Amino acid sequence: MKKTILGMLLLLTLIISACANQPITGQITTNQTEQKVVKIGATLALTGQYAYIGQNELRGMEMAIEEINARPDNVKFKLIVEDNKGDAIEGATTANKLLNVDDVDIFFSAFTHITQAAKQTVFDSGKIMIYASTIPTIAQENNYTFRDYYDYKDHAIALAREIKQENYSDVYIMEEITDPCSLFDANFRNESERLGIKIITTTRYETTETDFKTDLLKMNPNKGDAMVLCSIRTEQFIMKQLKELGMIDVKTFHLTAPFLPAADTPELREIYEENDAISTWYGFGETSNTKMQSEFIDTYKEKYGQDPRPDAAYAYDDMHIIAIAISQCNSDVNNKDCVMQKMKSIKYFGVGGRLEFSDDRLSNREVSLIKVNEGKWQKIN
């Protein structure tokens, strides 16, 4: 009897020992699966004239990756960043390093001139890229490339509709000679024609121009109701000179007026408010934000000691949507077709607002309209 019991105990011990070396179906064990670390490579303008945007993008990515890595799932990110100093040549060099030396899995870039310089290296690598630029064509050139930023076409249409809504029918246009402003112009004209808005004259000028008084004096308030500006690099000069000439009552409508710090000083805000100027914007404003946006802004300020730009929110959202897509592809970042298709199908509501991509991988971001009220940029839609 004792031998029988001992034999049964020995058999049971052997069974338990064998089972201990086998994974349980439906669970992931550390012995069974080695956790994949997805390397995110980013070339950003961390120094130079565009550092105020690059630093925001970096911080937004850091915040998102901290959250992603804290989740109990099998997708973990490692961020590798190179400073391109806002220079196209540096952009190409850093892209080559990230892709061919660091062997990153996902590539992130910003600004048209930098992304244009880096794109062929990215295309040749076959890696997925997401970039922040107003130009959509780069995404349309490659099946694994996504653009997430505001779009000049959408903003042009929104501005024309606001002008019509406010019962202005005759407008002047002042715009910089740039590809984005040409895109804005074409779409603003198309929508204006559809809405019955008449364009009196169009003044185009080089981005290095600083004296606009002669052009402003040519405007006849008796013929034109308002002025439309595509003047990101020259806002501060035009608005100051408009006031100096005593023409502050000419209503102005802008494409992202406060984009550059030089165009968003307390002095300029006073001029915008006196003019009752309306501008398109993206992401979030200084007031009237959602609960999620307000929490993001508070966390960012606590962490970095300053207010975030929408660029931080967009980069933050990008990391989350990439994580979701990879997760839905069984955490296999190398299954690029799956990741690409999932990114195109996800409808994500983040701190930058709604984010979803079209069939040609362009983000469909909402356009905001803002104006200065009591010194703050306030959403009006």
BALOBA-1460 file (C-alpha; in Angstrom, 3 decimals):
// residues 381
<rec num="1" residu="m" x="0.000" y="0.000" z="0.000"/>
<rec num="2" residu="k" x="2.804" y="2.362" z="0.901"/>
<rec num="3" residu="k" x="4.532" y="1.618" z="-2.405"/>
<rec num="4" residu="t" x="1.308" y="2.355" z="-4.285"/>
<rec num="5" residu="i" x="0.908" y="5.757" z="-2.548"/>
<rec num="6" residu="l" x="4.558" y="6.618" z="-3.123"/>
<rec num="7" residu="g" x="4.199" y="5.710" z="-6.793"/>
<rec num="8" residu="m" x="1.142" y="7.901" z="-7.175"/>
<rec num="9" residu="l" x="2.899" y="10.817" z="-5.470"/>
<rec num="10" residu="l" x="5.908" y="10.400" z="-7.756"/>
<rec num="11" residu="l" x="3.679" y="10.344" z="-10.857"/>
<rec num="12" residu="l" x="1.815" y="13.453" z="-9.656"/>
<rec num="13" residu="t" x="5.124" y="15.235" z="-9.061"/>
<rec num="14" residu="l" x="6.282" y="14.450" z="-12.587"/>
<rec num="15" residu="i" x="2.987" y="15.708" z="-14.086"/>
<rec num="16" residu="i" x="3.182" y="18.991" z="-12.126"/>
<rec num="17" residu="s" x="6.821" y="19.447" z="-13.144"/>
<rec num="18" residu="a" x="5.984" y="18.926" z="-16.810"/>
<rec num="19" residu="c" x="3.041" y="21.301" z="-16.707"/>
<rec num="20" residu="a" x="5.143" y="23.996" z="-15.068"/>
<rec num="21" residu="n" x="7.238" y="24.210" z="-18.215"/>
<rec num="22" residu="q" x="4.201" y="24.637" z="-20.493"/>
<rec num="23" residu="p" x="2.426" y="27.995" z="-21.049"/>
<rec num="24" residu="i" x="-1.252" y="28.281" z="-20.212"/>
<rec num="25" residu="t" x="-3.357" y="28.943" z="-23.318"/>
<rec num="26" residu="g" x="-4.549" y="32.572" z="-23.592"/>
<rec num="27" residu="q" x="-1.890" y="34.037" z="-21.327"/>
<rec num="28" residu="i" x="1.432" y="35.676" z="-22.162"/>
<rec num="29" residu="t" x="4.297" y="34.730" z="-19.908"/>
<rec num="30" residu="t" x="7.738" y="36.269" z="-19.701"/>
<rec num="31" residu="n" x="9.199" y="32.892" z="-20.664"/>
<rec num="32" residu="q" x="6.915" y="32.529" z="-23.663"/>
<rec num="33" residu="t" x="7.144" y="35.949" z="-25.307"/>
<rec num="34" residu="e" x="9.923" y="38.474" z="-25.156"/>
<rec num="35" residu="q" x="8.360" y="41.931" z="-24.996"/>
<rec num="36" residu="k" x="8.911" y="43.901" z="-28.199"/>
<rec num="37" residu="v" x="10.242" y="47.424" z="-27.694"/>
<rec num="38" residu="v" x="9.127" y="49.639" z="-30.575"/>
<rec num="39" residu="k" x="11.730" y="52.253" z="-31.428"/>
<rec num="40" residu="i" x="10.278" y="55.641" z="-32.370"/>
<rec num="41" residu="g" x="12.779" y="57.814" z="-34.212"/>
<rec num="42" residu="a" x="12.126" y="61.556" z="-34.370"/>
<rec num="43" residu="t" x="14.035" y="64.316" z="-36.127"/>
<rec num="44" residu="l" x="12.990" y="67.547" z="-34.422"/>
<rec num="45" residu="a" x="13.988" y="71.215" z="-34.363"/>
<rec num="46" residu="l" x="15.157" y="71.258" z="-30.759"/>
<rec num="47" residu="t" x="17.399" y="74.297" z="-31.294"/>
<rec num="48" residu="g" x="17.261" y="77.173" z="-33.752"/>
<rec num="49" residu="q" x="14.371" y="79.385" z="-34.825"/>
<rec num="50" residu="y" x="11.762" y="76.590" z="-34.736"/>
<rec num="51" residu="a" x="12.773" y="75.169" z="-31.349"/>
<rec num="52" residu="y" x="9.569" y="76.445" z="-29.741"/>
<rec num="53" residu="i" x="7.686" y="73.933" z="-31.923"/>
<rec num="54" residu="g" x="10.221" y="71.101" z="-31.778"/>
<rec num="55" residu="q" x="10.390" y="71.232" z="-27.991"/>
<rec num="56" residu="n" x="6.596" y="71.030" z="-27.809"/>
<rec num="57" residu="e" x="6.541" y="68.018" z="-30.118"/>
<rec num="58" residu="l" x="9.213" y="66.278" z="-28.062"/>
<rec num="59" residu="r" x="7.382" y="66.868" z="-24.801"/>
<rec num="60" residu="g" x="4.068" y="65.717" z="-26.239"/>
<rec num="61" residu="m" x="5.717" y="62.508" z="-27.407"/>
<rec num="62" residu="e" x="7.401" y="62.001" z="-24.039"/>
<rec num="63" residu="m" x="4.108" y="62.423" z="-22.183"/>
<rec num="64" residu="a" x="2.329" y="59.934" z="-24.418"/>
<rec num="65" residu="i" x="5.118" y="57.343" z="-24.309"/>
<rec num="66" residu="e" x="5.249" y="57.554" z="-20.513"/>
<rec num="67" residu="e" x="1.538" y="56.673" z="-20.456"/>
<rec num="68" residu="i" x="1.869" y="53.952" z="-23.099"/>
<rec num="69" residu="n" x="4.756" y="52.251" z="-21.307"/>
<rec num="70" residu="a" x="2.845" y="52.306" z="-18.011"/>
<rec num="71" residu="r" x="-0.015" y="50.260" z="-19.470"/>
<rec num="72" residu="p" x="-0.138" y="46.509" z="-18.809"/>
<rec num="73" residu="d" x="-0.046" y="45.446" z="-22.431"/>
<rec num="74" residu="n" x="2.639" y="44.187" z="-24.745"/>
<rec num="75" residu="v" x="3.465" y="47.426" z="-26.622"/>
<rec num="76" residu="k" x="6.335" y="49.464" z="-25.206"/>
<rec num="77" residu="f" x="8.028" y="52.420" z="-26.876"/>
<rec num="78" residu="k" x="11.569" y="53.726" z="-26.842"/>
<rec num="79" residu="l" x="12.038" y="57.269" z="-28.143"/>
<rec num="80" residu="i" x="15.230" y="58.157" z="-30.027"/>
<rec num="81" residu="v" x="15.498" y="61.845" z="-30.945"/>
<rec num="82" residu="e" x="17.900" y="63.823" z="-33.119"/>
<rec num="83" residu="d" x="18.108" y="67.623" z="-33.313"/>
<rec num="84" residu="n" x="17.918" y="68.887" z="-36.911"/>
<rec num="85" residu="k" x="18.181" y="72.542" z="-35.778"/>
<rec num="86" residu="g" x="15.369" y="73.421" z="-38.178"/>
<rec num="87" residu="d" x="17.706" y="72.831" z="-41.132"/>
<rec num="88" residu="a" x="16.856" y="70.641" z="-44.139"/>
<rec num="89" residu="i" x="20.383" y="69.243" z="-44.555"/>
<rec num="90" residu="e" x="20.479" y="68.319" z="-40.873"/>
<rec num="91" residu="g" x="17.046" y="66.783" z="-41.338"/>
<rec num="92" residu="a" x="18.341" y="64.456" z="-44.050"/>
<rec num="93" residu="t" x="21.443" y="63.577" z="-42.011"/>
<rec num="94" residu="t" x="19.520" y="62.802" z="-38.835"/>
<rec num="95" residu="a" x="16.982" y="60.728" z="-40.772"/>
<rec num="96" residu="n" x="19.782" y="58.616" z="-42.194"/>
<rec num="97" residu="k" x="21.211" y="58.075" z="-38.708"/>
<rec num="98" residu="l" x="17.879" y="57.152" z="-37.135"/>
<rec num="99" residu="l" x="16.908" y="54.738" z="-39.907"/>
<rec num="100" residu="n" x="20.230" y="53.151" z="-40.840"/>
<rec num="101" residu="v" x="22.143" y="53.243" z="-37.550"/>
<rec num="102" residu="d" x="19.456" y="53.187" z="-34.847"/>
<rec num="103" residu="d" x="17.147" y="51.057" z="-37.025"/>
<rec num="104" residu="v" x="14.002" y="52.708" z="-35.679"/>
<rec num="105" residu="d" x="10.619" y="51.114" z="-36.380"/>
<rec num="106" residu="i" x="8.527" y="54.303" z="-36.784"/>
<rec num="107" residu="f" x="9.803" y="57.652" z="-38.065"/>
<rec num="108" residu="f" x="8.463" y="61.078" z="-37.041"/>
<rec num="109" residu="s" x="9.258" y="64.389" z="-38.734"/>
<rec num="110" residu="a" x="7.947" y="67.942" z="-38.816"/>
<rec num="111" residu="f" x="8.042" y="70.937" z="-41.163"/>
<rec num="112" residu="t" x="7.744" y="70.682" z="-44.926"/>
<rec num="113" residu="h" x="11.341" y="71.515" z="-45.819"/>
<rec num="114" residu="i" x="12.767" y="68.990" z="-43.344"/>
<rec num="115" residu="t" x="10.362" y="66.219" z="-44.273"/>
<rec num="116" residu="q" x="11.010" y="66.806" z="-47.981"/>
<rec num="117" residu="a" x="14.738" y="66.410" z="-47.347"/>
<rec num="118" residu="a" x="14.284" y="63.230" z="-45.291"/>
<rec num="119" residu="k" x="11.487" y="61.528" z="-47.194"/>
<rec num="120" residu="q" x="13.484" y="59.505" z="-49.729"/>
<rec num="121" residu="t" x="15.574" y="57.912" z="-46.988"/>
<rec num="122" residu="v" x="12.357" y="57.000" z="-45.180"/>
<rec num="123" residu="f" x="10.703" y="55.684" z="-48.353"/>
<rec num="124" residu="d" x="13.756" y="53.548" z="-49.131"/>
<rec num="125" residu="s" x="13.720" y="52.103" z="-45.610"/>
<rec num="126" residu="g" x="10.144" y="50.917" z="-45.993"/>
<rec num="127" residu="k" x="9.317" y="52.200" z="-42.500"/>
<rec num="128" residu="i" x="6.116" y="53.920" z="-41.452"/>
<rec num="129" residu="m" x="6.422" y="57.707" z="-41.183"/>
<rec num="130" residu="i" x="4.126" y="60.271" z="-39.634"/>
<rec num="131" residu="y" x="4.910" y="63.930" z="-40.226"/>
<rec num="132" residu="a" x="3.570" y="67.347" z="-39.238"/>
<rec num="133" residu="s" x="3.276" y="69.684" z="-42.222"/>
<rec num="134" residu="t" x="0.605" y="71.679" z="-44.013"/>
<rec num="135" residu="i" x="1.636" y="70.042" z="-47.313"/>
<rec num="136" residu="p" x="-0.318" y="66.827" z="-48.033"/>
<rec num="137" residu="t" x="1.568" y="65.566" z="-51.091"/>
<rec num="138" residu="i" x="4.371" y="63.757" z="-49.204"/>
<rec num="139" residu="a" x="1.854" y="61.342" z="-47.670"/>
<rec num="140" residu="q" x="0.283" y="60.773" z="-51.071"/>
<rec num="141" residu="e" x="3.634" y="59.622" z="-52.476"/>
<rec num="142" residu="n" x="4.062" y="56.622" z="-50.194"/>
<rec num="143" residu="n" x="1.655" y="54.029" z="-48.779"/>
<rec num="144" residu="y" x="3.329" y="53.976" z="-45.356"/>
<rec num="145" residu="t" x="3.439" y="57.743" z="-44.848"/>
<rec num="146" residu="f" x="0.864" y="59.677" z="-42.791"/>
<rec num="147" residu="r" x="0.399" y="63.429" z="-42.433"/>
<rec num="148" residu="d" x="-1.060" y="64.797" z="-39.193"/>
<rec num="149" residu="y" x="-1.321" y="68.561" z="-39.097"/>
<rec num="150" residu="y" x="-3.707" y="71.344" z="-39.970"/>
<rec num="151" residu="d" x="-4.524" y="71.767" z="-43.655"/>
<rec num="152" residu="y" x="-4.481" y="75.040" z="-45.590"/>
<rec num="153" residu="k" x="-7.341" y="73.871" z="-47.789"/>
<rec num="154" residu="d" x="-9.599" y="73.218" z="-44.800"/>
<rec num="155" residu="h" x="-8.648" y="76.530" z="-43.197"/>
<rec num="156" residu="a" x="-9.259" y="78.466" z="-46.410"/>
<rec num="157" residu="i" x="-12.744" y="77.014" z="-46.733"/>
<rec num="158" residu="a" x="-13.530" y="77.664" z="-43.056"/>
<rec num="159" residu="l" x="-12.385" y="81.280" z="-43.340"/>
<rec num="160" residu="a" x="-14.487" y="81.943" z="-46.452"/>
<rec num="161" residu="r" x="-17.548" y="80.520" z="-44.738"/>
<rec num="162" residu="e" x="-16.978" y="82.667" z="-41.655"/>
<rec num="163" residu="i" x="-16.667" y="85.772" z="-43.851"/>
<rec num="164" residu="k" x="-19.972" y="84.900" z="-45.487"/>
<rec num="165" residu="q" x="-21.548" y="84.190" z="-42.095"/>
<rec num="166" residu="e" x="-20.567" y="87.688" z="-40.935"/>
<rec num="167" residu="n" x="-22.081" y="89.228" z="-44.076"/>
<rec num="168" residu="y" x="-18.884" y="90.509" z="-45.694"/>
<rec num="169" residu="s" x="-19.093" y="90.374" z="-49.465"/>
<rec num="170" residu="d" x="-16.024" y="92.228" z="-50.816"/>
<rec num="171" residu="v" x="-12.516" y="91.446" z="-49.577"/>
<rec num="172" residu="y" x="-8.867" y="92.226" z="-50.188"/>
<rec num="173" residu="i" x="-6.231" y="89.497" z="-49.969"/>
<rec num="174" residu="m" x="-2.653" y="89.928" z="-48.760"/>
<rec num="175" residu="e" x="-0.482" y="86.823" z="-48.914"/>
<rec num="176" residu="e" x="3.119" y="85.707" z="-48.786"/>
<rec num="177" residu="i" x="4.664" y="84.108" z="-51.856"/>
<rec num="178" residu="t" x="4.875" y="80.530" z="-50.582"/>
<rec num="179" residu="d" x="3.496" y="77.168" z="-51.700"/>
<rec num="180" residu="p" x="1.193" y="76.902" z="-48.663"/>
<rec num="181" residu="c" x="-0.271" y="80.370" z="-49.314"/>
<rec num="182" residu="s" x="-0.794" y="79.446" z="-52.962"/>
<rec num="183" residu="l" x="-2.737" y="76.413" z="-51.782"/>
<rec num="184" residu="f" x="-4.705" y="78.599" z="-49.376"/>
<rec num="185" residu="d" x="-5.404" y="81.138" z="-52.129"/>
<rec num="186" residu="a" x="-6.727" y="78.589" z="-54.619"/>
<rec num="187" residu="n" x="-9.135" y="77.043" z="-52.131"/>
<rec num="188" residu="f" x="-10.241" y="80.378" z="-50.670"/>
<rec num="189" residu="r" x="-11.072" y="81.631" z="-54.167"/>
<rec num="190" residu="n" x="-13.039" y="78.508" z="-55.035"/>
<rec num="191" residu="e" x="-15.107" y="78.690" z="-51.869"/>
<rec num="192" residu="s" x="-15.547" y="82.473" z="-52.172"/>
<rec num="193" residu="e" x="-16.876" y="82.101" z="-55.701"/>
<rec num="194" residu="r" x="-19.323" y="79.474" z="-54.520"/>
<rec num="195" residu="l" x="-20.490" y="81.736" z="-51.672"/>
<rec num="196" residu="g" x="-20.663" y="84.918" z="-53.740"/>
<rec num="197" residu="i" x="-17.748" y="86.708" z="-52.055"/>
<rec num="198" residu="k" x="-15.956" y="89.150" z="-54.363"/>
<rec num="199" residu="i" x="-12.162" y="89.510" z="-54.226"/>
<rec num="200" residu="i" x="-11.233" y="93.141" z="-55.016"/>
<rec num="201" residu="t" x="-7.451" y="92.833" z="-55.268"/>
<rec num="202" residu="t" x="-4.699" y="90.419" z="-54.249"/>
<rec num="203" residu="t" x="-1.298" y="91.568" z="-53.022"/>
<rec num="204" residu="r" x="1.497" y="88.977" z="-53.023"/>
<rec num="205" residu="y" x="4.883" y="89.687" z="-51.487"/>
<rec num="206" residu="e" x="8.129" y="88.009" z="-50.456"/>
<rec num="207" residu="t" x="8.349" y="86.665" z="-46.915"/>
<rec num="208" residu="t" x="11.280" y="89.005" z="-46.232"/>
<rec num="209" residu="e" x="9.112" y="92.102" z="-46.776"/>
<rec num="210" residu="t" x="8.536" y="94.313" z="-43.726"/>
<rec num="211" residu="d" x="7.008" y="97.558" z="-45.079"/>
<rec num="212" residu="f" x="3.370" y="97.210" z="-46.150"/>
<rec num="213" residu="k" x="2.132" y="100.775" z="-45.804"/>
<rec num="214" residu="t" x="1.993" y="101.456" z="-49.549"/>
<rec num="215" residu="d" x="-0.001" y="98.270" z="-50.158"/>
<rec num="216" residu="l" x="-2.347" y="98.989" z="-47.278"/>
<rec num="217" residu="l" x="-3.010" y="102.541" z="-48.462"/>
<rec num="218" residu="k" x="-4.087" y="101.205" z="-51.845"/>
<rec num="219" residu="m" x="-7.078" y="99.566" z="-50.222"/>
<rec num="220" residu="n" x="-10.281" y="101.556" z="-50.527"/>
<rec num="221" residu="p" x="-12.615" y="100.891" z="-47.568"/>
<rec num="222" residu="n" x="-15.504" y="102.077" z="-49.734"/>
<rec num="223" residu="k" x="-14.928" y="99.137" z="-52.097"/>
<rec num="224" residu="g" x="-13.770" y="96.379" z="-49.761"/>
<rec num="225" residu="d" x="-15.359" y="95.281" z="-46.503"/>
<rec num="226" residu="a" x="-12.503" y="93.277" z="-45.054"/>
<rec num="227" residu="m" x="-8.988" y="91.942" z="-45.557"/>
<rec num="228" residu="v" x="-7.870" y="88.306" z="-45.681"/>
<rec num="229" residu="l" x="-4.298" y="87.521" z="-44.618"/>
<rec num="230" residu="c" x="-2.101" y="84.510" z="-45.327"/>
<rec num="231" residu="s" x="0.865" y="86.098" z="-43.612"/>
<rec num="232" residu="i" x="2.350" y="83.817" z="-40.959"/>
<rec num="233" residu="r" x="5.839" y="85.363" z="-41.180"/>
<rec num="234" residu="t" x="4.650" y="88.973" z="-41.474"/>
<rec num="235" residu="e" x="1.577" y="89.309" z="-39.243"/>
<rec num="236" residu="q" x="3.337" y="91.546" z="-36.738"/>
<rec num="237" residu="f" x="4.322" y="94.105" z="-39.405"/>
<rec num="238" residu="i" x="0.978" y="94.239" z="-41.212"/>
<rec num="239" residu="m" x="-1.182" y="94.597" z="-38.112"/>
<rec num="240" residu="k" x="1.009" y="97.256" z="-36.519"/>
<rec num="241" residu="q" x="1.097" y="99.272" z="-39.741"/>
<rec num="242" residu="l" x="-2.652" y="98.918" z="-40.176"/>
<rec num="243" residu="k" x="-3.087" y="100.606" z="-36.816"/>
<rec num="244" residu="e" x="-0.415" y="103.239" z="-37.503"/>
<rec num="245" residu="l" x="-2.239" y="104.236" z="-40.694"/>
<rec num="246" residu="g" x="-5.527" y="104.682" z="-38.836"/>
<rec num="247" residu="m" x="-7.090" y="101.739" z="-40.702"/>
<rec num="248" residu="i" x="-7.703" y="99.512" z="-37.708"/>
<rec num="249" residu="d" x="-11.438" y="99.444" z="-38.511"/>
<rec num="250" residu="v" x="-10.788" y="97.370" z="-41.649"/>
<rec num="251" residu="k" x="-11.850" y="93.938" z="-40.412"/>
<rec num="252" residu="t" x="-9.175" y="91.252" z="-40.847"/>
<rec num="253" residu="f" x="-9.460" y="87.485" z="-41.241"/>
<rec num="254" residu="h" x="-6.295" y="85.421" z="-40.745"/>
<rec num="255" residu="l" x="-4.724" y="82.058" z="-41.310"/>
<rec num="256" residu="t" x="-3.302" y="80.982" z="-37.890"/>
<rec num="257" residu="a" x="-2.409" y="84.553" z="-36.879"/>
<rec num="258" residu="p" x="-0.630" y="83.734" z="-33.575"/>
<rec num="259" residu="f" x="1.510" y="80.929" z="-35.045"/>
<rec num="260" residu="l" x="4.845" y="82.749" z="-34.545"/>
<rec num="261" residu="p" x="5.762" y="84.146" z="-31.106"/>
<rec num="262" residu="a" x="6.541" y="87.536" z="-32.713"/>
<rec num="263" residu="a" x="2.916" y="87.777" z="-33.852"/>
<rec num="264" residu="d" x="1.456" y="86.914" z="-30.452"/>
<rec num="265" residu="t" x="2.837" y="89.542" z="-28.081"/>
<rec num="266" residu="p" x="0.642" y="91.495" z="-25.642"/>
<rec num="267" residu="e" x="0.898" y="94.501" z="-28.007"/>
<rec num="268" residu="l" x="-0.282" y="92.453" z="-30.983"/>
<rec num="269" residu="r" x="-3.113" y="90.950" z="-28.977"/>
<rec num="270" residu="e" x="-4.367" y="94.444" z="-28.191"/>
<rec num="271" residu="i" x="-4.346" y="95.241" z="-31.913"/>
<rec num="272" residu="y" x="-6.144" y="92.007" z="-32.837"/>
<rec num="273" residu="e" x="-8.765" y="92.698" z="-30.187"/>
<rec num="274" residu="e" x="-9.270" y="96.307" z="-31.286"/>
<rec num="275" residu="n" x="-9.639" y="95.110" z="-34.883"/>
<rec num="276" residu="d" x="-12.004" y="92.312" z="-33.831"/>
<rec num="277" residu="a" x="-9.793" y="90.058" z="-35.966"/>
<rec num="278" residu="i" x="-10.750" y="86.436" z="-36.538"/>
<rec num="279" residu="s" x="-8.203" y="83.716" z="-37.185"/>
<rec num="280" residu="t" x="-8.246" y="80.034" z="-37.953"/>
<rec num="281" residu="w" x="-6.502" y="77.778" z="-35.439"/>
<rec num="282" residu="y" x="-5.863" y="74.128" z="-34.660"/>
<rec num="283" residu="g" x="-5.819" y="71.832" z="-31.647"/>
<rec num="284" residu="f" x="-6.904" y="73.824" z="-28.615"/>
<rec num="285" residu="g" x="-7.132" y="77.479" z="-27.598"/>
<rec num="286" residu="e" x="-6.581" y="79.321" z="-24.351"/>
<rec num="287" residu="t" x="-10.228" y="79.034" z="-23.313"/>
<rec num="288" residu="s" x="-13.282" y="76.869" z="-24.034"/>
<rec num="289" residu="n" x="-11.334" y="73.606" z="-24.167"/>
<rec num="290" residu="t" x="-12.611" y="70.101" z="-23.459"/>
<rec num="291" residu="k" x="-11.968" y="68.417" z="-20.127"/>
<rec num="292" residu="m" x="-9.329" y="66.180" z="-21.722"/>
<rec num="293" residu="q" x="-7.561" y="69.191" z="-23.252"/>
<rec num="294" residu="s" x="-7.650" y="71.140" z="-19.999"/>
<rec num="295" residu="e" x="-6.156" y="68.188" z="-18.112"/>
<rec num="296" residu="f" x="-3.419" y="67.831" z="-20.726"/>
<rec num="297" residu="i" x="-2.609" y="71.547" z="-20.513"/>
<rec num="298" residu="d" x="-2.458" y="71.431" z="-16.696"/>
<rec num="299" residu="t" x="-0.217" y="68.340" z="-16.714"/>
<rec num="300" residu="y" x="2.087" y="69.865" z="-19.320"/>
<rec num="301" residu="k" x="2.386" y="73.119" z="-17.365"/>
<rec num="302" residu="e" x="3.129" y="71.255" z="-14.150"/>
<rec num="303" residu="k" x="5.737" y="69.090" z="-15.863"/>
<rec num="304" residu="y" x="7.490" y="71.693" z="-18.033"/>
<rec num="305" residu="g" x="6.620" y="75.034" z="-16.447"/>
<rec num="306" residu="q" x="4.956" y="76.610" z="-19.489"/>
<rec num="307" residu="d" x="1.819" y="76.447" z="-21.607"/>
<rec num="308" residu="p" x="1.796" y="73.892" z="-24.422"/>
<rec num="309" residu="r" x="1.191" y="74.593" z="-28.083"/>
<rec num="310" residu="p" x="-1.219" y="72.439" z="-30.100"/>
<rec num="311" residu="d" x="1.882" y="70.847" z="-31.693"/>
<rec num="312" residu="a" x="2.462" y="69.048" z="-28.383"/>
<rec num="313" residu="a" x="-1.087" y="67.715" z="-28.453"/>
<rec num="314" residu="y" x="-0.815" y="66.481" z="-32.038"/>
<rec num="315" residu="a" x="2.459" y="64.639" z="-31.334"/>
<rec num="316" residu="y" x="0.901" y="63.195" z="-28.178"/>
<rec num="317" residu="d" x="-2.099" y="61.902" z="-30.148"/>
<rec num="318" residu="d" x="0.179" y="60.466" z="-32.850"/>
<rec num="319" residu="m" x="1.995" y="58.266" z="-30.344"/>
<rec num="320" residu="h" x="-1.267" y="56.938" z="-28.956"/>
<rec num="321" residu="i" x="-2.804" y="56.110" z="-32.319"/>
<rec num="322" residu="i" x="0.406" y="54.318" z="-33.373"/>
<rec num="323" residu="a" x="0.331" y="52.305" z="-30.132"/>
<rec num="324" residu="i" x="-3.303" y="51.322" z="-30.710"/>
<rec num="325" residu="a" x="-2.595" y="50.255" z="-34.289"/>
<rec num="326" residu="i" x="0.430" y="48.129" z="-33.331"/>
<rec num="327" residu="s" x="-1.515" y="46.568" z="-30.471"/>
<rec num="328" residu="q" x="-4.319" y="45.604" z="-32.865"/>
<rec num="329" residu="c" x="-1.699" y="43.924" z="-35.065"/>
<rec num="330" residu="n" x="-0.696" y="41.510" z="-32.279"/>
<rec num="331" residu="s" x="2.053" y="43.915" z="-31.203"/>
<rec num="332" residu="d" x="3.944" y="43.164" z="-34.425"/>
<rec num="333" residu="v" x="5.357" y="46.473" z="-35.680"/>
<rec num="334" residu="n" x="7.004" y="44.628" z="-38.567"/>
<rec num="335" residu="n" x="3.580" y="43.833" z="-40.005"/>
<rec num="336" residu="k" x="3.554" y="47.224" z="-41.710"/>
<rec num="337" residu="d" x="0.537" y="46.564" z="-43.904"/>
<rec num="338" residu="c" x="-1.535" y="45.702" z="-40.863"/>
<rec num="339" residu="v" x="-0.300" y="48.735" z="-38.898"/>
<rec num="340" residu="m" x="-0.936" y="51.012" z="-41.877"/>
<rec num="341" residu="q" x="-4.479" y="49.686" z="-42.359"/>
<rec num="342" residu="k" x="-5.288" y="49.956" z="-38.651"/>
<rec num="343" residu="m" x="-4.036" y="53.543" z="-38.522"/>
<rec num="344" residu="k" x="-6.332" y="54.373" z="-41.427"/>
<rec num="345" residu="s" x="-9.343" y="52.802" z="-39.743"/>
<rec num="346" residu="i" x="-9.004" y="54.159" z="-36.198"/>
<rec num="347" residu="k" x="-11.238" y="57.035" z="-35.121"/>
<rec num="348" residu="y" x="-9.391" y="58.606" z="-32.216"/>
<rec num="349" residu="f" x="-10.523" y="61.472" z="-30.007"/>
<rec num="350" residu="g" x="-7.492" y="62.968" z="-28.293"/>
<rec num="351" residu="v" x="-6.198" y="66.175" z="-26.788"/>
<rec num="352" residu="g" x="-5.799" y="67.663" z="-30.277"/>
<rec num="353" residu="g" x="-9.426" y="66.869" z="-31.032"/>
<rec num="354" residu="r" x="-10.692" y="64.280" z="-33.486"/>
<rec num="355" residu="l" x="-8.010" y="62.349" z="-35.380"/>
<rec num="356" residu="e" x="-8.786" y="60.045" z="-38.266"/>
<rec num="357" residu="f" x="-7.004" y="59.485" z="-41.551"/>
<rec num="358" residu="s" x="-8.363" y="59.502" z="-45.095"/>
<rec num="359" residu="d" x="-7.658" y="56.774" z="-47.645"/>
<rec num="360" residu="d" x="-4.566" y="58.706" z="-48.748"/>
<rec num="361" residu="r" x="-3.359" y="58.919" z="-45.120"/>
<rec num="362" residu="l" x="-4.150" y="62.577" z="-44.430"/>
<rec num="363" residu="s" x="-5.501" y="63.530" z="-41.020"/>
<rec num="364" residu="n" x="-8.962" y="65.014" z="-40.881"/>
<rec num="365" residu="r" x="-8.435" y="67.558" z="-38.101"/>
<rec num="366" residu="e" x="-11.057" y="70.087" z="-37.074"/>
<rec num="367" residu="v" x="-10.608" y="73.787" z="-37.841"/>
<rec num="368" residu="s" x="-11.108" y="76.221" z="-34.973"/>
<rec num="369" residu="l" x="-11.895" y="79.910" z="-35.244"/>
<rec num="370" residu="i" x="-10.463" y="82.174" z="-32.548"/>
<rec num="371" residu="k" x="-10.440" y="85.850" z="-31.586"/>
<rec num="372" residu="v" x="-8.862" y="87.834" z="-28.759"/>
<rec num="373" residu="n" x="-11.220" y="88.621" z="-25.895"/>
<rec num="374" residu="e" x="-9.839" y="90.366" z="-22.796"/>
<rec num="375" residu="g" x="-6.307" y="89.517" z="-23.865"/>
<rec num="376" residu="k" x="-6.877" y="85.789" z="-24.489"/>
<rec num="377" residu="w" x="-7.410" y="83.821" z="-27.683"/>
<rec num="378" residu="q" x="-10.909" y="82.438" z="-27.359"/>
<rec num="379" residu="k" x="-12.628" y="79.815" z="-29.539"/>
<rec num="380" residu="i" x="-15.740" y="81.142" z="-31.254"/>
<rec num="381" residu="n" x="-16.903" y="77.860" z="-32.806"/>
